[in-house]
C-alpha cells in the first residue's frame, strides 16, 4: 500500500488538511476496536475518475454500524458525496477510498454512553495492485494458515469491523514469516473461508466454486461482481458450497478477489502448484472483463460506476 499522504481528509463533515485529521489517545476505537470501515476503489476512465460500486459499499458500511449500534450522524448520500470529494479535492485520477465510522473519546468503559454519536472520516490514497502488479499475471504463492477464521456467533463476520482484522493480522504475518505472499484461512469447521482480506474462488472442470457466507467470510462486493460477470458475461456455472481443504490442492485454477486484491491468481498452495503454476485461462478472462467494466471500456449495464464529478 502507498502510504504517501494526500492533501485533504473529509472528517466529520468538513475537508481538513491531512495532518489535522487527528483523534485523542483515549479514543474508544483505539482501545476496543469500536470501528467499522470500507475499502473502495476509484478507477481512471476516459470520462474521468469513477467509483466502483459506491452505493453497495456505503450500504454495507451502514449495515456494519447498525449491527454494532454505532449511530452515524450523516446520511448515506453525504458519505457517498464525501467519497467522491476526497478524490476530486486531492486531484487523484484513481485511488483507494477508506470511509471509517468510529467511536471517539467517550471514556474508557467498554459500553459507550447512551446518546453517543459515531465520528466519520473518509480519506483517499493512490494505491496499485495490493498483491503486486506481477502477481496479477503470474499469480502468488500462498499457504493454508494455522489460524482459523472467526465463528459467526462470536464476532459478526458479515460486518466489516476493525476488530475482525486482528485475525487478518495474525494470518498475514504468519504467512509472510514463512515466505508466502498471502494465506487461505479455514473456518472453525475446517472448510475454506477466505484470505486475510480477500475472498477465494476455486476453478475445477470449468466450474467456479466459492464458499458460502456461513463459512465465516465477509460477503465481498468484488466477489459478488465476479459471480455476476462469470454467469452473465462468460456463461460459467458458479456454485456456492462448502470447500474442503484438499479441493484447493486439486484445483485447475485458484484466485483471490477483493477491492484491494481485485482478481489475483494463486500460483501455489503450501508449495503445491495450482494447475500450470501460473494464471489460468478462466482467471485471465475474468480479469479482462472485470477491468474492462471498472475502467469504463465497455457498457456498465449494472450501474456499478459512479462519476466523482457532478
HELIX and SHEET records of a PDB file:
HELIX    1   1 UNK A   18  UNK A   20  5                                   3    
HELIX    2   2 UNK A   28  UNK A   32  1                                   5    
HELIX    3   3 UNK A   54  UNK A   68  1                                  15    
HELIX    4   4 UNK A   76  UNK A   88  1                                  13    
HELIX    5   5 UNK A  133  UNK A  138  1                                   6    
HELIX    6   6 UNK A  162  UNK A  164  5                                   3    
HELIX    7   7 UNK A  165  UNK A  177  1                                  13    
HELIX    8   8 UNK A  213  UNK A  215  5                                   3    
HELIX    9   9 UNK A  221  UNK A  232  1                                  12    
HELIX   10  10 UNK A  245  UNK A  249  1                                   5    
HELIX   11  11 UNK A  281  UNK A  294  1                                  14    
SHEET    1   A 5 UNK A  14  UNK A  17  0                                        
SHEET    2   A 5 UNK A   8  UNK A  11 -1                                        
SHEET    3   A 5 UNK A 119  UNK A 125 -1                                        
SHEET    4   A 5 UNK A  95  UNK A 102 -1                                        
SHEET    5   A 5 UNK A  35  UNK A  37 -1                                        
SHEET    1   B 7 UNK A  14  UNK A  17  0                                        
SHEET    2   B 7 UNK A   8  UNK A  11 -1                                        
SHEET    3   B 7 UNK A 119  UNK A 125 -1                                        
SHEET    4   B 7 UNK A  95  UNK A 102 -1                                        
SHEET    5   B 7 UNK A  40  UNK A  45 -1                                        
SHEET    6   B 7 UNK A  48  UNK A  52 -1                                        
SHEET    7   B 7 UNK A 305  UNK A 307 -1                                        
SHEET    1   C 8 UNK A 192  UNK A 194  0                                        
SHEET    2   C 8 UNK A 182  UNK A 186 -1                                        
SHEET    3   C 8 UNK A 140  UNK A 144  1                                        
SHEET    4   C 8 UNK A 262  UNK A 269  1                                        
SHEET    5   C 8 UNK A 253  UNK A 258 -1                                        
SHEET    6   C 8 UNK A 199  UNK A 204 -1                                        
SHEET    7   C 8 UNK A 207  UNK A 210 -1                                        
SHEET    8   C 8 UNK A 237  UNK A 240  1                                        
SHEET    1   D 5 UNK A 192  UNK A 194  0                                        
SHEET    2   D 5 UNK A 182  UNK A 186 -1                                        
SHEET    3   D 5 UNK A 140  UNK A 144  1                                        
SHEET    4   D 5 UNK A 262  UNK A 269  1                                        
SHEET    5   D 5 UNK A 272  UNK A 273 -1                                        
END                                                                             
